Amino acid sequence: MSFSETVNAACRFYAHATIEKRHAETLRDVMRQIIREELQVFGDRIVKWLMRIAFASEQAKLLAINILKFVLRLARLDEKTYLTLVNESGHQARRNVLSDTPQFKDLTAAWEKRGKEANTTL
């Protein structure tokens, strides 16, 4: 193999390597953009469903509160009994969810910690 053939082969190798490197960098950037766009679309979809769940949950809660108020009026019980029932049911619901799903304990603790930190910085 002559010197010119060796240099020619080296130049071709360098050119191909440079093209492949540029292609890999471009591909990486394109893939990151695609993933970013898909995550945005997924986030929009999940927010839609979470909002629907939140609205349905709030509606069910309001109906239950109105029924409880009505029943307590019929039984001629005072406002203190109503507040005690509502507060205790909230605490019991929290205990039930956390005991049924232990993974939520860490998530809830982190969420509450962030909330307390945000309140102290205000």
For each residue, the residues with C-beta under 8 A, 3 or more apart:
1: 5 6 9
2: 5 6
3: 6 7
4: 7 8
5: 1 2 8 9
6: 1 2 3 9 10
7: 3 4 10 11
8: 4 5 11 12
9: 1 5 6 12 13
10: 6 7 13 14
11: 7 8 14 15
12: 8 9 15 16
13: 9 10 16 17
14: 10 11 17 18
15: 11 12 18 19
16: 12 13 19 20
17: 13 14 20 21
18: 14 15 21 22
19: 15 16 22 23
20: 16 17 23 24
21: 17 18 24 25
22: 18 19 25 26
23: 19 20 26 27
24: 20 21 27 28
25: 21 22 28 29
26: 22 23 29 30
27: 23 24 30 31
28: 24 25 31 32
29: 25 26 32 33
30: 26 27 33 34
31: 27 28 34 35
32: 28 29 35 36
33: 29 30 36 37
34: 30 31 37 38
35: 31 32 38 39
36: 32 33 39 40
37: 33 34 40 41
38: 34 35 41 42
39: 35 36 42 43
40: 36 37 43 44
41: 37 38 44 45
42: 38 39 45 46
43: 39 40 46 47
44: 40 41 47 48
45: 41 42 48 49
46: 42 43 49 50
47: 43 44 50 51
48: 44 45 51 52
49: 45 46 52 53
50: 46 47 53 54
51: 47 48 54 55
52: 48 49 55 56
53: 49 50 56 57
54: 50 51 57 58
55: 51 52 58 59
56: 52 53 59 60
57: 53 54 60 61
58: 54 55 61 62
59: 55 56 62 63
60: 56 57 63 64
61: 57 58 64 65
62: 58 59 65 66
63: 59 60 66 67
64: 60 61 67 68
65: 61 62 68 69 86
66: 62 63 69 70
67: 63 64 70 71
68: 64 65 71 72 82 85 86
69: 65 66 72 73 82
70: 66 67 73 74
71: 67 68 74 75
72: 68 69 75 77 81 82 85
73: 69 70 76 77
74: 70 71
75: 71 72
76: 73
77: 72 73 81 82
78: 81 82
79: 82 83
80: 83 84
81: 72 77 78 84 85
82: 68 69 72 77 78 79 85 86
83: 79 80 86 87
84: 80 81 87 88
85: 68 72 81 82 88 89
86: 65 68 82 83 89 90
87: 83 84 90 91
88: 84 85 91 92
89: 85 86 92 93
90: 86 87 93 94
91: 87 88 94 95
92: 88 89 95 96
93: 89 90 96 97
94: 90 91 97 98
95: 91 92 98 99
96: 92 93 99 100
97: 93 94 100 101 104
98: 94 95 101 102 104 105 108
99: 95 96 102
100: 96 97
101: 97 98 104
102: 98 99 105
103: 106 107
104: 97 98 101 107 108
105: 98 102 108 109
106: 103 109 110
107: 103 104 110 111
108: 98 104 105 111 112
109: 105 106 112 113
110: 106 107 113 114
111: 107 108 114 115
112: 108 109 115 116
113: 109 110 116 117
114: 110 111 117 118
115: 111 112 118 119
116: 112 113 119 120
117: 113 114 120 121
118: 114 115 121 122
119: 115 116 122
120: 116 117
121: 117 118
122: 118 119
